Amino acid sequence: YDKEICSRAQVWLREQGTKDAGKPWVLFVSFVAPHFPLTAPPEHYYRYWDRDLPMPKLYARKARPRHPYLEDYRNSFCYDDYFESEADVKRALTGYFGLVSYLDENIGKVLRALEETGLAAGTRIMYTSDHGDNLGARGLWGKSTMYEEVVGVPLILAGPGVPRGKRVGVPVSHVDAYPTIVETAGVPFADIRDEHPGASLVEMAHGATPERTVLSEYHGMGSTTGAFMIRLQCYKYVHYAKYPPQLFDLEKDPEEIHDRARDPALATVLEDCRRRLYAVCDPAEVDKRAKARQAELLAHNGGREAVIRRGDLGFTPAPGFAATFE
């Protein structure tokens, strides 16, 4: 899949991107890697094969947090049931790291095409990801949690009008991609904003600090309840529709080892976070609507048992291939 996407991106830049120098264009290049299954090309896999990779943090069963949301997820995505030793865990990590290197290779090819066509100097580049991966931390694999390994995705912006080498600490969201892209293409965001909550990443790179609450939300596989997360200064607040919340101080505890939700000293912070979340949405009502929609989809596909019997896709189908559940 990624090889094909990389090839098509290079062809587009060379044949379409250079056609009209005065016309703005946007090219969205989406790679799958790194993603399960953790099968990397050998030239990248074996770069990490014989390294002494550290075990994931809090991987030991007695060290894992026992929040009920995490237990639900851990019991749904049972990767550890198939790992018989630390060597098996490190083999999975090797596959993931190899896929990251494969991604780097493909991005390099696209950027090289941008340079060789003379388009680089006039092009803004945004690099990001839809999610990260727990990679065994706390005994969890895959996405679907609100830990930084998952939600703290990379977001790198470069090009005309973007300060070089500057790190911005203001919390942002993927909703900010829309205003950034349309303004780069020459459309003032104020003209089309409507009620969209996004803000320009370029403006934030130059010091703007929008007054807003940045929200992450999850209702998908491995969860029995909606999960909602907001950032307030150094604090991360995670709210669950049917479970107790979590609270982390990312400044003092960037690894999110200590859940401070029950700490009396932070009771005011906890309530402030809750109030800010409810100013954005009603978690219980949103969770109810999400579950109703999921029930509709199940019914449309023959019901819960029929969906379970059909199974899931083990991987993303490559371009030109139909999705099959065999």
C-alpha positions in Angstrom: 0.0 0.0 0.0 2.6 2.6 1.1 4.9 1.9 -1.8 2.0 2.5 -4.2 0.9 5.7 -2.4 4.5 7.0 -2.4 4.8 6.3 -6.2 1.6 8.1 -7.0 2.5 11.1 -4.9 5.8 11.5 -6.7 4.1 11.1 -10.1 1.5 13.7 -9.2 4.1 16.2 -8.0 6.1 15.8 -11.3 3.2 15.8 -13.7 0.4 17.8 -12.1 2.1 20.0 -9.4 4.3 21.7 -12.0 1.5 22.4 -14.5 0.3 25.9 -13.4 2.8 27.8 -11.3 0.2 30.4 -10.4 -2.5 28.0 -9.1 -2.5 26.8 -5.5 -2.8 23.1 -4.9 -3.2 20.7 -2.0 -1.8 17.1 -2.0 -2.9 14.7 0.8 -0.5 11.8 1.1 -1.6 9.1 3.5 0.6 6.3 4.6 -0.4 3.3 6.6 2.9 2.5 8.3 3.6 2.1 11.1 0.5 0.0 11.7 -0.5 -3.5 12.5 0.3 -6.1 11.3 3.9 -5.3 12.4 5.5 -6.7 9.3 8.3 -4.4 8.1 10.4 -4.7 4.9 13.5 -6.8 5.9 16.0 -4.0 5.1 14.3 -2.0 7.9 13.2 -4.8 10.2 16.8 -6.0 10.7 18.1 -2.6 11.5 16.6 -3.2 15.0 16.7 -7.0 15.2 19.9 -7.4 17.2 19.5 -4.3 19.4 19.0 -4.5 23.1 15.5 -2.8 23.0 14.1 -1.9 26.4 10.9 -3.5 27.5 7.8 -1.2 27.5 7.2 0.8 30.6 4.9 -0.7 33.3 4.8 -3.8 31.2 5.1 -6.2 34.2 1.6 -7.4 35.1 1.9 -6.3 38.7 2.9 -2.8 37.6 0.0 -2.2 35.2 -2.7 0.3 36.2 -6.1 -1.3 36.8 -8.5 1.4 35.7 -11.7 -0.3 34.5 -11.5 1.4 31.0 -8.0 0.0 30.6 -9.1 -3.5 31.7 -12.0 -3.4 29.1 -9.5 -2.5 26.4 -6.8 -4.9 27.5 -9.3 -7.8 27.5 -10.5 -6.8 24.0 -7.1 -6.5 22.3 -5.4 -9.5 23.8 -2.0 -9.2 22.2 -0.2 -10.4 25.2 -1.9 -13.8 25.0 0.3 -14.6 22.1 3.6 -13.4 23.6 5.4 -16.2 25.5 8.6 -14.3 26.4 10.3 -10.9 26.4 11.8 -11.9 23.1 8.4 -12.0 21.5 7.6 -8.5 22.8 10.9 -7.2 21.4 10.2 -8.8 18.1 6.9 -6.9 17.9 8.8 -3.6 18.8 11.3 -4.4 16.1 8.6 -4.7 13.6 7.1 -1.4 14.6 10.4 0.5 14.6 11.2 -1.1 11.2 7.9 0.3 9.9 8.7 3.7 11.2 12.0 3.6 9.2 10.0 2.5 6.2 7.7 5.5 6.6 10.8 7.8 6.8 12.1 6.3 3.6 8.8 7.0 1.8 8.4 10.5 3.1 12.0 11.2 2.0 11.1 10.2 -1.5 8.2 12.5 -1.6 10.2 15.4 -0.2 13.0 14.7 -2.7 10.5 14.9 -5.6 9.3 18.2 -4.2 12.8 19.5 -4.2 13.7 18.2 -7.6 10.6 19.8 -9.2 11.5 23.2 -7.7 8.2 23.2 -5.7 9.7 23.0 -2.2 10.4 26.8 -1.8 6.8 27.7 -2.3 5.1 24.8 -0.5 4.0 24.4 3.0 4.3 20.9 4.4 2.3 19.5 7.3 3.3 16.2 8.8 1.0 14.5 11.4 -0.6 11.2 12.3 -4.1 10.2 13.3 -2.9 8.4 16.4 0.1 6.8 18.0 0.4 3.4 19.7 0.7 2.1 23.2 3.4 -0.4 22.1 3.1 -2.5 25.1 3.2 0.3 27.7 1.1 -0.7 30.7 0.4 -4.0 28.9 -1.5 -2.2 26.2 -1.1 -2.4 22.4 -2.8 -0.5 19.7 -4.6 2.9 20.1 -7.9 3.6 21.8 -6.6 5.1 25.0 -5.9 8.7 26.1 -2.2 8.2 27.1 0.4 10.4 25.4 1.7 7.5 23.5 -1.5 7.5 21.6 -2.9 11.1 21.6 0.4 13.0 21.6 0.7 12.7 17.9 3.5 14.5 15.9 2.6 17.7 14.2 5.3 19.4 12.2 4.8 22.4 9.9 7.4 23.8 7.5 7.5 26.2 4.6 6.9 29.8 3.7 5.8 31.9 6.7 6.6 29.2 9.2 9.3 29.9 11.8 12.2 27.5 11.6 13.2 25.3 14.5 10.4 26.7 16.8 8.6 24.3 19.2 5.1 25.5 20.2 3.7 24.3 23.5 0.1 25.4 22.9 -2.2 22.4 22.8 -3.6 22.0 19.2 -5.8 19.5 17.4 -6.4 18.1 14.0 -9.4 20.5 13.7 -6.6 23.1 13.2 -5.5 21.5 9.9 -8.6 22.8 8.1 -8.1 26.5 8.7 -4.4 26.2 8.1 -4.8 24.5 4.8 -7.5 26.8 3.4 -5.6 29.9 4.4 -2.4 28.5 2.8 -4.4 28.0 -0.4 -5.5 31.7 -0.3 -9.0 31.4 1.3 -9.5 33.6 4.4 -10.7 31.2 7.1 -12.9 34.0 8.5 -15.0 33.9 5.3 -15.9 30.2 5.7 -15.5 29.6 9.5 -19.1 29.1 10.5 -18.9 27.3 13.9 -15.7 25.3 13.1 -13.5 25.3 16.3 -10.2 25.2 14.5 -7.4 27.9 14.5 -4.5 28.6 12.2 -1.4 26.7 13.1 0.7 29.3 11.3 -0.7 32.0 13.6 0.0 29.8 16.6 3.5 29.3 15.4 3.8 33.1 15.5 2.6 33.3 19.1 -1.2 33.2 18.9 -2.9 31.4 21.9 -6.6 30.8 21.1 -8.8 30.7 24.2 -10.5 27.3 23.8 -10.7 23.8 25.2 -8.9 21.1 23.0 -10.8 17.9 23.1 -10.0 14.3 22.2 -12.8 11.7 22.1 -13.1 8.0 21.5 -16.1 5.5 21.2 -14.7 2.7 19.1 -13.3 -0.8 19.4 -12.2 -2.0 22.8 -14.3 0.5 24.7 -17.6 0.0 26.5 -17.9 3.7 27.3 -17.1 7.0 25.7 -13.7 8.5 26.6 -13.1 12.3 26.6 -9.9 14.1 27.2 -9.0 17.7 27.5 -5.8 19.6 28.4 -5.7 22.5 30.9 -2.3 24.0 31.2 -0.1 21.1 32.5 -3.0 18.9 33.4 -4.6 16.2 31.3 -8.2 15.2 32.3 -9.7 12.0 31.0 -13.5 11.6 31.5 -15.4 8.4 31.1 -19.2 8.2 30.7 -19.5 5.3 33.2 -16.1 5.1 34.9 -14.1 7.3 37.3 -12.0 10.0 35.7 -8.2 10.2 35.4 -6.0 13.3 36.0 -2.3 13.6 35.2 0.2 16.4 35.7 2.2 16.2 32.5 4.8 18.7 33.8 5.7 16.7 36.9 4.7 13.3 35.5 5.2 13.3 31.7 5.1 9.5 31.7 1.7 9.4 33.2 2.6 7.0 36.0 0.5 8.7 38.8 -3.2 9.2 38.4 -4.0 12.3 40.6 -7.8 12.2 40.2 -8.3 11.2 43.8 -5.7 13.6 45.2 -7.6 16.1 47.5 -4.9 18.7 46.7 -6.1 18.7 43.1 -9.9 18.6 43.7 -10.3 22.1 42.4 -8.3 21.4 39.3 -10.4 18.2 38.7 -13.7 20.1 39.0 -12.4 22.9 36.7 -11.5 20.4 34.1 -14.8 18.7 34.3 -16.6 22.1 34.0 -14.6 23.0 30.9 -15.4 19.6 29.3 -19.1 20.1 29.9 -18.9 23.5 28.4 -17.9 21.8 25.1 -20.3 18.8 25.3 -22.4 16.6 27.6 -20.3 13.3 27.7 -23.3 11.2 28.8 -25.5 12.5 25.9 -22.7 12.1 23.4 -22.0 8.6 24.6 -25.7 7.7 24.3 -25.8 9.0 20.7 -22.7 7.1 19.8 -24.0 3.8 21.1 -27.4 4.4 19.3 -25.5 4.9 16.0 -23.4 1.7 16.7 -26.6 -0.2 17.3 -27.9 1.0 14.0 -24.8 -0.2 12.2 -24.9 -3.6 13.9 -28.5 -4.0 12.8 -27.8 -2.9 9.3 -25.0 -5.6 9.1 -27.1 -8.5 10.4 -26.8 -8.0 14.2 -24.0 -8.4 16.7 -23.5 -12.2 16.3 -23.4 -11.9 12.5 -20.7 -9.2 12.7 -18.7 -11.3 15.2 -18.9 -14.3 12.9 -17.8 -12.3 9.9 -14.7 -11.1 11.7 -12.6 -8.0 11.1 -10.0 -6.9 8.5 -6.5 -7.9 9.6 -5.0 -5.1 7.6 -5.9 -2.1 5.3 -6.6 -3.3 1.8 -4.1 -2.0 -0.8 -5.3 0.3 -3.6 -7.1 -1.7 -6.3 -8.0 -4.7 -4.0 -11.4 -5.3 -2.5 -11.9 -5.7 1.2 -12.4 -9.3 2.2 -13.0 -10.9 5.5 -11.7 -14.4 4.7 
